[in-house]
Amino acid sequence: MSIGVIAKLTLREAVRRKVLWGLLILSGIFLVLYTLGWVFVKEGLVKFGPPASRAVDLRVFYNFLMMAGLYTANFLIVMLSVLISVDTLAGEISSGTIQSIAVKPLGRRQIVIGKWLGFVVLLGLCTLLLAGGVMLITLLVSGYVPPNPLSGVILMFLEALLFLSATFLGGTRLSTLANGVLGFGLFGLAFIGGFIEQIGGFAQQFGVSSSEAATQIGRLTSLIMPSEALWRRALSDMAEGLNPIRAMTIGASTPDNGVIVYAVVYVVVLLLIAVRSFQRRDL
């Protein structure tokens, strides 16, 4: 019950600080721009429509446009997962307001888990709004539905939980600024590591033996932060045909189900460590 109360208070605090309204406005602007892009593209296809024999190519083209929208949506979801939680523990500890919350009979474990669940709900809504909005707009304008849409949305949500848990752990020991650097640094590390891994995979296809080191560096980075591997798996589930974004992002390899299991364990372990760290923190 106490965890549920803390979760509700976290959502109310997000509304009071206008975080929720900022998310809604940002998401709305993105979806409006995406809709306008689709409308202009559709008008061009109606006017200069491709031959009926190229119907399969047209599906691939629709998939490419939707993947471009989801790529941007995924970036926004990750950034939001860091920004909305970066100050929740670190800021309250530094300002001393946490002392008015962490009082008996309310335990510190309940505070961390309650706040975390509150942001989980908020991120779930953001993921549905952004990723689901992109798919819905694509469906309404073109009638196109990608393969495995539910799987893709769930994996994008799981990716957001990775960064949420990481910033919660950082917030128990770091200042707000340092915690923000940690969150965005992990995102950059995962992105660069995944890019290096794909370069190594492409090079191996051309017989470059030294590229194995690049591949191993990318895999090691995925162990440190598996977010990029999760996004590549989500993209693999939803993309079809010779999609340029799929070729650039997935590259020579597609993550298997092991990365999903690892990501779930990663989130749970980070949350447990965050609870333990907060319990031992001198407030």
C-alpha positions in Angstrom: 0.0 0.0 0.0 2.8 2.4 0.9 4.5 1.7 -2.5 1.2 2.5 -4.3 0.9 5.8 -2.4 4.5 6.8 -3.3 3.8 5.9 -6.9 0.7 8.1 -7.0 2.5 11.0 -5.3 5.3 10.6 -7.9 2.8 11.0 -10.7 1.2 14.0 -9.0 4.6 15.6 -8.6 5.3 15.1 -12.3 2.0 16.9 -13.1 2.7 19.6 -10.5 6.2 20.3 -11.9 4.6 20.4 -15.4 6.9 17.4 -16.5 3.9 15.6 -17.8 2.6 18.6 -19.8 6.0 19.1 -21.2 6.1 15.5 -22.4 2.7 15.8 -23.9 3.6 19.0 -25.8 6.9 17.5 -27.1 5.2 14.3 -28.2 2.4 16.2 -29.8 4.8 18.4 -31.8 6.7 15.3 -33.0 3.5 13.5 -34.0 2.1 16.5 -35.9 5.4 16.8 -37.9 5.3 13.1 -38.6 1.7 13.3 -39.8 2.5 16.2 -42.1 5.4 14.3 -43.6 3.2 11.3 -44.3 0.5 13.5 -45.8 2.9 15.1 -48.2 4.4 11.7 -49.1 0.9 10.2 -49.7 -0.1 13.0 -51.9 3.0 12.4 -54.0 2.2 8.7 -54.3 -1.4 9.4 -55.3 -0.3 11.9 -57.9 2.7 9.9 -59.3 1.7 6.4 -57.9 3.9 3.5 -58.6 2.8 0.7 -61.0 0.7 -2.2 -59.5 3.6 -4.5 -60.1 5.6 -2.6 -57.4 3.1 -3.2 -54.6 5.7 -5.1 -52.6 8.2 -2.3 -53.0 5.6 0.1 -51.8 5.2 -1.8 -48.5 8.9 -1.7 -48.0 8.8 2.1 -48.6 6.0 2.5 -46.0 8.0 0.4 -43.6 11.1 2.6 -44.2 9.1 5.8 -43.4 7.6 4.3 -40.3 11.0 3.0 -39.1 12.4 6.5 -39.5 9.6 7.8 -37.3 10.1 5.1 -34.7 13.9 5.8 -34.7 13.1 9.4 -33.6 10.4 8.2 -31.2 12.9 5.7 -29.6 15.4 8.5 -29.1 12.8 10.7 -27.5 11.7 7.9 -25.2 15.3 7.3 -24.0 15.9 10.9 -23.4 12.7 11.3 -21.5 13.5 8.3 -19.3 16.7 10.0 -18.2 15.3 13.5 -17.8 12.2 12.7 -15.8 14.0 10.7 -13.2 17.5 12.3 -13.0 16.4 14.6 -10.1 14.0 12.4 -8.3 16.4 11.0 -5.7 19.5 13.1 -6.3 17.7 16.4 -6.0 15.6 15.5 -3.0 18.8 14.2 -1.2 20.8 17.4 -2.0 17.9 19.7 -1.0 17.1 17.8 2.2 13.4 17.3 1.3 13.9 13.5 1.3 14.2 13.7 5.1 10.5 14.6 5.3 9.6 11.5 3.3 11.9 8.9 4.6 10.3 8.6 8.0 8.9 5.6 9.8 6.8 3.5 9.2 7.7 4.3 5.5 10.8 2.3 4.6 13.5 3.5 2.2 12.8 0.4 0.0 9.2 1.5 -0.4 10.3 5.0 -1.4 12.6 3.8 -4.2 10.2 1.2 -5.5 7.2 3.4 -5.3 8.9 6.3 -7.2 10.3 3.8 -9.7 6.8 2.4 -10.4 5.4 5.9 -10.8 7.9 6.7 -13.5 7.3 3.2 -15.1 3.6 4.2 -15.6 4.7 7.6 -17.0 7.2 6.0 -19.4 4.6 3.4 -20.4 2.2 6.2 -21.4 5.0 8.1 -23.3 5.9 4.9 -25.2 2.4 4.2 -26.1 1.9 7.8 -27.2 5.1 8.1 -29.3 5.6 4.6 -30.7 1.9 3.8 -30.8 1.2 7.2 -32.3 3.7 6.6 -35.1 2.1 3.3 -35.9 -1.5 4.6 -35.7 -0.7 7.6 -38.0 1.0 5.2 -40.5 -2.1 3.0 -40.4 -4.6 5.8 -40.9 -2.7 7.5 -43.7 -1.4 4.5 -45.6 -3.2 1.4 -44.2 0.2 -0.2 -43.5 0.8 -2.3 -40.4 4.3 -3.5 -39.6 5.2 -7.0 -38.6 5.2 -7.7 -34.8 4.1 -4.1 -33.7 3.4 -5.2 -30.1 6.8 -6.8 -29.7 8.5 -3.7 -31.0 6.7 -1.4 -28.6 7.4 -3.7 -25.6 11.1 -3.8 -26.4 11.2 0.0 -26.7 9.5 0.3 -23.3 12.0 -2.2 -21.8 14.8 -0.1 -23.2 13.4 3.0 -21.4 13.3 1.0 -18.2 17.1 0.3 -18.5 17.9 4.0 -18.4 15.2 4.7 -15.7 16.8 2.1 -13.4 20.3 3.3 -14.1 19.4 6.9 -13.2 17.7 5.7 -10.1 20.8 3.9 -9.0 23.0 6.9 -9.9 20.6 9.2 -7.9 21.3 7.4 -4.7 24.9 8.4 -4.8 25.5 11.2 -7.4 24.3 14.8 -7.7 21.7 15.7 -10.3 24.2 16.9 -12.8 26.5 13.9 -12.4 23.5 11.6 -12.6 22.4 13.2 -15.9 25.9 12.8 -17.3 25.8 9.1 -16.3 22.5 8.6 -18.1 23.4 10.3 -21.3 26.9 8.8 -21.2 25.5 5.3 -21.0 23.3 6.1 -24.0 26.3 7.4 -26.0 28.4 4.4 -24.9 25.7 1.9 -26.1 25.2 3.7 -29.4 28.9 3.9 -30.2 29.4 0.3 -29.1 26.6 -1.0 -31.3 28.0 1.0 -34.2 31.5 -0.5 -33.8 30.0 -4.0 -33.6 28.2 -3.5 -36.8 31.3 -2.2 -38.5 33.1 -5.3 -37.3 30.3 -7.5 -38.6 30.3 -5.9 -42.0 34.1 -6.2 -42.2 34.0 -9.9 -41.4 31.8 -10.5 -44.3 34.5 -9.1 -46.5 37.2 -11.3 -44.9 38.8 -8.7 -42.7 40.1 -10.9 -39.8 41.1 -8.0 -37.5 37.5 -6.9 -37.4 36.8 -9.6 -34.7 38.2 -7.2 -32.1 35.6 -4.5 -33.1 32.8 -7.0 -32.8 33.9 -8.1 -29.4 34.1 -4.4 -28.2 30.5 -4.0 -29.3 29.4 -7.1 -27.5 31.2 -6.0 -24.3 29.4 -2.6 -24.6 26.1 -4.4 -24.8 26.9 -6.1 -21.6 27.5 -2.8 -19.9 24.3 -1.2 -21.3 22.1 -3.4 -23.6 19.9 -0.6 -24.8 21.2 -0.5 -28.4 20.9 -4.3 -28.7 17.3 -4.1 -27.6 16.5 -1.4 -30.1 18.2 -3.4 -32.9 16.0 -6.4 -31.8 12.9 -4.3 -31.9 13.8 -3.0 -35.3 14.5 -6.5 -36.5 11.0 -7.6 -35.4 9.2 -4.7 -37.1 11.3 -4.1 -40.3 10.7 -5.9 -43.6 12.4 -6.0 -47.0 15.6 -4.2 -48.0 15.0 -1.4 -45.5 18.0 1.1 -45.4 17.4 1.8 -41.7 17.3 -1.9 -41.0 20.6 -2.4 -42.8 22.3 0.5 -41.1 21.1 -0.3 -37.6 21.0 -4.1 -37.5 23.9 -4.6 -39.8 25.4 -8.1 -40.0 23.7 -9.6 -36.9 20.4 -9.6 -35.2 20.3 -9.9 -31.3 18.5 -13.1 -30.2 16.1 -13.7 -27.3 19.1 -13.8 -24.9 19.4 -10.0 -25.0 15.8 -9.6 -23.8 16.3 -11.9 -20.9 19.5 -10.1 -20.0 17.8 -6.7 -20.2 15.0 -7.8 -17.8 17.6 -9.2 -15.3 19.6 -6.0 -15.8 16.6 -3.8 -14.8 15.8 -5.9 -11.8 19.5 -6.0 -10.6 19.9 -2.2 -11.0 16.7 -1.6 -9.0 17.8 -3.9 -6.2 21.2 -2.3 -6.0 19.5 1.2 -6.0 17.3 0.1 -3.1 20.3 -1.3 -1.2 22.4 1.9 -1.9 19.6 4.2 -0.8 19.2 2.2 2.4 22.8 2.7 3.3 23.0 6.3 2.3 23.4 8.8 5.0 20.6 11.4 4.6 
